[in-house]
């Protein structure tokens, strides 16, 4: 089994769950590796969200964690705060 075969992209609205998953994976696999791939969250001009992946995900089994029904995240666009 490859030790570097897994990657997790955790969006801001699932951060707590992502950290718990990270800890459980380390317990199961018996290591102290970081599986969370760094990302930068931003917005397109129309308000749609986008994510820039900060490192290579080549040859990884990649999982994306996001709470698609979470409307508690606020963001600023054109100087106005939106929910």
RARA-V67403 format. One record per backbone hydrogen bond with DSSP energy under -0.5 kcal/mol. NH is the residue of the N-H (numbers start at 1). CO is the residue of the C=O. If there is no record, write none. Layout:
nh:co
NH:CO
NH:CO
This chain:
nh:co
5:2
7:61
8:35
9:63
10:8
11:9
11:65
14:11
15:12
18:14
19:15
20:16
21:17
22:18
23:19
24:20
25:21
26:22
27:23
28:24
29:25
30:26
31:26
35:33
37:8
40:52
42:50
44:48
47:44
50:42
52:40
53:51
54:38
60:57
61:5
62:60
63:7
65:9
65:63
66:64
68:66
70:67
71:69
75:82
77:80
80:77
82:75
